[in-house]
Each structure stands twice: as structure tokens, then as C-alpha cells.
Amino acid sequence: MNLTSTFPSTTTNATNSLLTNKYPLEHGWFGWSLNFPNLNRNIDIFLKRDSESREELKIEDAPIKIEDYYFDKANSVYEIHSIFPKYVEVKNQKNNHVYETVDDFFNNLKLVLKNNNKKFIYSYLFEPDSLMHDYGVSSVEAKKLINYINDKIEELYKISNDTLFIITADHGQVDVKGYVDFYHDEKLISMLKIYPYLDARAVAFKLKDDINHNDFINYFNDNYKDDFILYKSKDLIDMNVFGPIGDKGYLLGDFIAIGTDTHKIGWLTPN
């Protein structure tokens, strides 16, 4: 069979595609940072904060919404449970279990597993992703944490009868060896309505209305073609990169620059 993946391969994009059984173009959770046109702000959508200032926000009129998870709609004899960090909102709060630490995550999972009812559990652990962002993929800290998580899963396996474990990741990681500091480029920034957004390896640009698109293309390629390939967002949408159906493409701006070097990322804001 043909296997496909979400693009960009971000937590928000991949997990929402998995949970809702929808394409990115349908649910619109494309990247960690998304432009909200009605607010003229880039928002870290999971954490509901301004991507530049880190100000926490109450968003009343978001262009994307909390979707129904496909397993919540199942007509089944199984109890449906989820285990999420506190920043993830869910519609079915009754059987959602909130955690803050790795140990807290496994304690919640153990408690749910102990009840004798038939059940389906979807659980999301933010580690080792979070620690790798701070220390790197090949760090001593990351290896130690991965071994600890592995041990905790083995403990769960030993106390669980008639249980199927499916373990997957929403994306991979590699160590970063270089940055392309887009926010330092005053001419580039002067062409934009707002700071670059979306993802550090798939950077979205939204141009001011009076900027000629060819001028932007020429300037970008003259300065960044060794590290990024520039595409019109519409062309990527037409190529079904974000899925064959959906109406959220307007959130992707005018251009998306895709990184060519696995170990180099675009830095989007001064923070």
C-alpha cells in the first residue's frame, strides 16, 4: 500500500490528523504557530499564547476549533478514555485524565488499566520531545529519560492482561546544527504583514498587500536558496500536500519555505 504522512510533521498537525481521522487541510492545525487573521497575530495554538510575546490569550473566535475525536463518536461497548497534558482541550471531559509529569502520566494510565471494564485508552506523553528540544536528541539527558519511559511501559505491560499496546510517535527529531535567522533580516521582515510562522522547517510567509510577489521570490532565493526551497502556498495545496479536501488553506499564508538541510532550521521570532 502507499503510506503517507502529515506535513509539516508537527505535533499539532500529526496528532489532530490521527485523533480526528481528517486531513490537515480539513482540521487546520497545521503547525505549532498559526496565523489568526482576525487577530493579526501568530498563535501557539496548543498553548493559546502569542508566538512572539508569549502572552497567554483567551481566544473567542478562533479560525480552527476543537474537533470531535473519532473514538469519542464510536458506538461501542468499550469505555473511551484519554490521558492528556493540561493544555490539551477535549470535548469529552468526563473520561479525560490530566497529568503534569511523566510519573503522573503513568500513574493515570495505571489507574485506568486497573478497572476491569472493556476500554480503549488514547494517551499522549509530551516526553521525550520536550526534553530533546532543550538538550538535544543525542544528549545524556534524553537517553536517560527514554530508558526510564521504556522501564515504565514494561512495568505496565507486566500488570496488564488481555491488553494491546500500540506505541507510536507524532514526529521524529534530529539535533540542530545551525539557524537561519529570518527575524534579523530587516528587508525580509519589512515585506511581511507579520513575523514568519508555522514551523521552523516549513516556514510560512504572509506578504503585505503592496509587495510584489516576484520581488519577494527573487529576494528570498538570492539569500536563502541554499537552505530553503520557496513554494507558493497555493501550489502546495493544489499538489495535495495537506490532503485532497478541506477549506483551511487560507491559514497558510502566501509562501512556504521548506528546509533542505535536516540539521538547520529557520528562526521565526526574536524570542
PyMOL commands that set and color helices and strands:
alter all, ss='L'
color gray80, all
select helices_A, chain A and resi 11-20+24-27+70-73+102-114+129-135+140-159+182-184+186-190+213-224+233-238+249-252
alter helices_A, ss='H'
color red, helices_A
select strands_A, chain A and resi 33-36+41-44+49-50+79-85+96-99+119-123+178-181+197-199+202-205+228-232+255-259+264-267
alter strands_A, ss='S'
color yellow, strands_A
deselect
rebuild
show_as cartoon
